[in-house]
Amino acid sequence: MSDQQPNNPLHGLTLEKIVTSLVAHYGWSGLAQRIDINCFKSDPSIKSSLKFLRKTQWARDKVEKLYISTFSNDSPWGRP
């Protein structure tokens, strides 16, 4: 099964894992500086962020792109 998307860096990751990893790495304020959306600025939580990101594709795309650029194998931080 894992051979179906060998070039997809997000394969096998849930949105919750992606957001949790980004928050652990940048913190809420750092995440809000990088992606300007209210769910990261105003009373942020994993639950509220997931609810928004599941309904808003453009915001989810930005979060996924930030995750890839932050934790790609070429990144000095590696994949969490």
Phi and psi in degrees as a GROMACS rama.xvg file:
@    title "Ramachandran Plot"
@    xaxis  label "Phi"
@    yaxis  label "Psi"
@TYPE xy
-69.0483  -10.3658  SER-2
-80.1183  -7.53203  ASP-3
-71.0231  -29.0245  GLN-4
-133.884  60.9105  GLN-5
-65.5554  -23.0233  PRO-6
-99.7871  4.98881  ASN-7
-92.5654  109.769  ASN-8
-68.6884  -13.9486  PRO-9
-99.103  0.0702474  LEU-10
-59.2601  128.004  HIS-11
88.959  -3.99316  GLY-12
-100.539  138.13  LEU-13
-88.7541  160.419  THR-14
-61.4078  -36.9792  LEU-15
-62.6264  -41.613  GLU-16
-64.4824  -39.6343  LYS-17
-63.7322  -50.0422  ILE-18
-64.6314  -44.1091  VAL-19
-59.9186  -42.3068  THR-20
-65.1987  -41.9559  SER-21
-65.993  -40.1887  LEU-22
-65.8927  -40.4064  VAL-23
-63.7917  -35.0567  ALA-24
-80.395  -48.1629  HIS-25
-101.918  -23.8715  TYR-26
79.3301  165.196  GLY-27
-63.5783  -42.4543  TRP-28
-66.9843  -39.563  SER-29
-65.9276  -36.6634  GLY-30
-67.8102  -41.0045  LEU-31
-64.9261  -32.2065  ALA-32
-68.3448  -35.3254  GLN-33
-83.3478  -33.8033  ARG-34
-130.295  110.482  ILE-35
-83.375  79.6848  ASP-36
-133.267  145.459  ILE-37
-62.5337  -30.5437  ASN-38
-66.0309  -14.951  CYS-39
-97.4816  -13.3778  PHE-40
-103.256  -48.6059  LYS-41
-100.014  106.669  SER-42
50.0499  58.6476  ASP-43
-70.7435  145.987  PRO-44
-152.323  158.805  SER-45
-61.1099  -45.9383  ILE-46
-59.9672  -48.2364  LYS-47
-68.1425  -35.6624  SER-48
-65.0121  -44.7343  SER-49
-62.2427  -41.3595  LEU-50
-59.7909  -45.9082  LYS-51
-66.8928  -47.5012  PHE-52
-66.0362  -31.1597  LEU-53
-69.5548  -24.4849  ARG-54
-97.7187  -13.389  LYS-55
-125.099  95.7312  THR-56
-62.1905  -41.0301  GLN-57
-61.4651  -37.6385  TRP-58
-70.8963  -40.5915  ALA-59
-62.0272  -40.2457  ARG-60
-59.5376  -41.9608  ASP-61
-65.039  -40.7753  LYS-62
-64.627  -45.2555  VAL-63
-63.8778  -40.1032  GLU-64
-64.4291  -42.1444  LYS-65
-63.6275  -41.2584  LEU-66
-59.7889  -47.3285  TYR-67
-62.3796  -44.9887  ILE-68
-68.7563  -29.0327  SER-69
-80.758  -42.7889  THR-70
-114.701  17.7175  PHE-71
-65.7046  161.628  SER-72
-61.8235  -23.8026  ASN-73
-80.2082  -15.0945  ASP-74
-73.4722  147.024  SER-75
-66.2682  -15.0544  PRO-76
-91.277  -20.3796  TRP-77
69.0923  -177.493  GLY-78
-88.5957  133.115  ARG-79
